Amino acid sequence: MPSPPPDTAPPASDGPAPEQPATEEPVRRLSARGLAWRALAILAGTLLIVNGSVRGSDRDWPFASMGQFAFRTGTDDVIRSTFLAAVDQDGMLQRVALSPNNIGIARAEIEGQQRNFVFQPSMLKNLAENYHQRHPGAPQLTQLWLAQDVTKLHKGRDVGTSQETIVGWPANTLTPPSLPGPGGAKVAVDLHAPENSVPNNGEDRGQSGQEGRK
């Protein structure tokens, strides 16, 4: 009786099975309608950004640049730091922090609207009301000034700091000379004293935090 034929099957391989060629997905092209609305969206976004860069303020972000990041300070420029000064009903002169928790608006927003404050000093009344709402137990603010600490630089070094009054309300006067520095304690002040009632003649109205920089 003949012997059975030998097994001719190929030996089993211990390696991975060969990969099958991938099937290419068909290319799907945008329809004319899809292209049209995408082009309109790009055009609208571009127009918003251009308008915001030319005419916008911090309120228009992200379609306008944030003022504190939009400019650089040169080594021989000035650094302007906007602040709010006030006298309360007890006759105490103080600096008021420009923060949403304190007056309902951030310093950058006030800087962006600085010209509006100059032309409408009564806008400072809104800040006084916001302060009272957030500090109901504190004495009310009765006189306010929007002002700036102006630090001059020479070759990148601080060579002196002065103050400039932008606008006051209800009396548009210069800030009293006895105004405390940043972080200083309240001081008593007599607003009827000659040195504390100098009119703000409009020549000393400062610049916004965005101006005076390159």
C-alpha positions as CSV (number, residue, x, y, z in Angstrom):
1,M,0.0,0.0,0.0
2,P,1.5,3.4,-1.0
3,S,2.4,5.9,1.7
4,P,0.4,9.2,1.9
5,P,2.0,12.2,0.1
6,P,4.0,14.5,2.4
7,D,2.3,17.6,3.7
8,T,3.1,20.4,1.3
9,A,1.5,23.3,3.2
10,P,3.9,26.1,3.9
11,P,5.2,26.3,7.4
12,A,3.4,28.6,9.9
13,S,5.1,31.9,10.4
14,D,5.6,33.4,13.8
15,G,5.6,37.1,12.5
16,P,2.7,39.4,11.9
17,A,0.3,38.9,9.1
18,P,1.1,41.0,6.0
19,E,-0.9,44.3,5.9
20,Q,-3.6,44.6,3.4
21,P,-3.4,47.7,1.1
22,A,-5.6,50.5,2.5
23,T,-8.6,51.5,0.5
24,E,-8.4,55.2,-0.4
25,E,-11.4,57.3,0.6
26,P,-12.9,59.3,-2.2
27,V,-12.1,63.0,-2.2
28,R,-15.1,65.0,-1.2
29,R,-15.1,68.6,-2.5
30,L,-17.0,71.5,-0.9
31,S,-20.1,72.6,-2.7
32,A,-20.4,76.1,-4.0
33,R,-22.6,77.0,-1.1
34,G,-20.1,75.7,1.4
35,L,-17.3,77.7,-0.2
36,A,-19.5,80.8,-0.3
37,W,-20.4,80.9,3.5
38,R,-16.8,80.1,4.4
39,A,-15.5,83.0,2.3
40,L,-18.2,85.3,3.9
41,A,-17.1,84.2,7.4
42,I,-13.5,85.0,6.6
43,L,-14.4,88.4,5.1
44,A,-16.6,89.3,8.1
45,G,-13.9,88.3,10.6
46,T,-11.3,90.3,8.7
47,L,-13.5,93.4,8.7
48,L,-14.2,93.1,12.4
49,I,-10.5,92.8,13.2
50,V,-9.5,95.8,11.0
51,N,-12.3,97.9,12.5
52,G,-11.3,96.9,16.0
53,S,-7.7,97.6,15.4
54,V,-8.4,101.1,14.1
55,R,-11.4,102.2,16.2
56,G,-12.0,99.6,18.9
57,S,-11.2,99.5,22.6
58,D,-10.8,96.8,25.2
59,R,-14.5,96.2,25.2
60,D,-14.3,95.0,21.6
61,W,-11.8,92.2,22.3
62,P,-11.1,89.7,20.7
63,F,-11.7,91.9,17.6
64,A,-9.6,94.7,19.0
65,S,-6.3,94.6,20.8
66,M,-6.1,94.8,24.6
67,G,-4.6,98.1,25.5
68,Q,-2.0,96.9,28.0
69,F,-0.5,94.5,25.4
70,A,-0.8,96.6,22.3
71,F,2.3,98.8,22.7
72,R,5.8,98.8,24.0
73,T,7.6,101.3,26.2
74,G,10.9,102.7,24.9
75,T,14.0,103.2,27.0
76,D,13.4,107.0,27.0
77,D,9.6,107.1,27.1
78,V,7.3,107.6,30.0
79,I,5.2,105.0,31.9
80,R,1.7,106.1,32.8
81,S,-0.3,104.4,35.5
82,T,-3.9,105.5,35.7
83,F,-5.5,105.6,39.1
84,L,-8.6,106.9,40.9
85,A,-8.3,109.4,43.8
86,A,-11.2,110.4,46.0
87,V,-12.4,112.2,49.1
88,D,-15.1,110.6,51.1
89,Q,-17.9,112.2,53.1
90,D,-15.6,112.1,56.2
91,G,-13.1,114.3,54.4
92,M,-10.5,111.6,53.9
93,L,-8.3,111.6,50.8
94,Q,-7.4,108.3,49.4
95,R,-6.6,106.2,46.3
96,V,-9.3,103.8,45.1
97,A,-8.2,100.6,43.5
98,L,-9.3,100.3,39.9
99,S,-10.7,96.8,39.9
100,P,-14.1,95.1,39.1
101,N,-14.5,94.1,42.7
102,N,-14.0,97.6,43.9
103,I,-15.7,99.9,41.4
104,G,-17.2,97.4,38.9
105,I,-14.7,98.1,36.1
106,A,-11.1,97.3,35.4
107,R,-8.3,99.9,34.8
108,A,-7.8,98.9,31.2
109,E,-11.5,99.6,30.5
110,I,-11.2,103.0,32.1
111,E,-8.1,103.8,30.1
112,G,-10.0,102.8,26.9
113,Q,-12.7,105.2,27.7
114,Q,-10.5,108.0,29.0
115,R,-11.6,110.6,26.4
116,N,-15.2,109.9,27.4
117,F,-14.4,110.7,31.0
118,V,-12.8,114.0,29.9
119,F,-15.8,115.1,27.9
120,Q,-18.3,113.7,30.4
121,P,-16.8,114.1,33.9
122,S,-20.2,113.0,35.4
123,M,-19.1,109.4,34.4
124,L,-17.0,109.5,37.6
125,K,-20.3,109.6,39.5
126,N,-21.1,106.1,38.2
127,L,-17.8,104.9,39.7
128,A,-18.7,106.4,43.1
129,E,-22.1,104.7,43.0
130,N,-20.5,101.4,42.0
131,Y,-18.1,101.7,44.9
132,H,-20.9,102.4,47.4
133,Q,-22.8,99.4,46.1
134,R,-19.8,97.2,46.8
135,H,-18.9,98.8,50.1
136,P,-22.2,99.8,51.7
137,G,-20.6,100.2,55.1
138,A,-17.8,102.6,53.9
139,P,-18.2,106.4,53.7
140,Q,-19.5,107.5,50.3
141,L,-17.1,109.1,47.8
142,T,-18.0,112.7,47.3
143,Q,-15.1,114.0,45.1
144,L,-13.3,112.0,42.6
145,W,-10.3,112.5,40.2
146,L,-9.1,110.3,37.4
147,A,-5.3,110.8,37.4
148,Q,-2.0,109.2,36.5
149,D,1.4,108.6,38.0
150,V,3.9,109.5,35.2
151,T,7.3,107.9,35.5
152,K,10.0,109.2,33.2
153,L,12.6,106.9,31.8
154,H,16.2,107.6,30.7
155,K,18.0,104.7,29.1
156,G,15.5,102.4,30.8
157,R,16.0,103.9,34.3
158,D,13.5,105.7,36.4
159,V,14.5,109.3,36.7
160,G,11.4,110.7,38.4
161,T,7.6,110.4,38.9
162,S,5.0,113.1,38.8
163,Q,1.2,113.2,38.8
164,E,-1.2,114.4,36.1
165,T,-4.9,115.0,36.7
166,I,-7.1,114.0,33.8
167,V,-10.5,115.1,35.1
168,G,-12.3,115.7,38.4
169,W,-15.9,115.5,39.5
170,P,-18.0,117.3,40.7
171,A,-15.2,119.9,41.0
172,N,-12.8,119.7,38.1
173,T,-9.7,120.6,40.1
174,L,-6.2,119.1,40.3
175,T,-5.6,116.3,42.8
176,P,-4.5,117.7,46.2
177,P,-0.7,117.7,46.8
178,S,-1.1,115.6,49.9
179,L,-2.5,112.6,48.0
180,P,-1.0,109.4,49.4
181,G,1.2,107.3,47.1
182,P,0.2,103.8,46.0
183,G,-0.7,101.7,49.0
184,G,-0.6,104.8,51.3
185,A,-3.1,105.3,54.1
186,K,-6.0,107.8,53.9
187,V,-5.2,111.4,55.0
188,A,-7.5,114.2,56.0
189,V,-7.9,117.1,53.5
190,D,-9.6,120.4,53.3
191,L,-10.8,120.8,49.8
192,H,-11.5,124.5,50.4
193,A,-7.8,125.3,51.0
194,P,-6.2,127.2,48.1
195,E,-3.6,124.4,47.4
196,N,-6.4,121.9,47.2
197,S,-8.8,123.8,44.9
198,V,-6.6,124.6,41.9
199,P,-8.7,124.4,38.7
200,N,-7.8,121.8,36.1
201,N,-7.4,124.1,33.1
202,G,-7.2,121.3,30.6
203,E,-3.5,121.4,30.0
204,D,-2.8,118.7,32.5
205,R,-5.1,115.9,31.4
206,G,-2.6,113.1,30.8
207,Q,-2.9,110.5,28.2
208,S,-4.4,107.1,28.2
209,G,-2.4,104.0,29.1
210,Q,-2.2,103.2,25.4
211,E,-0.9,106.6,24.3
212,G,2.6,107.9,24.8
213,R,4.0,104.5,23.9
214,K,5.6,103.2,20.8
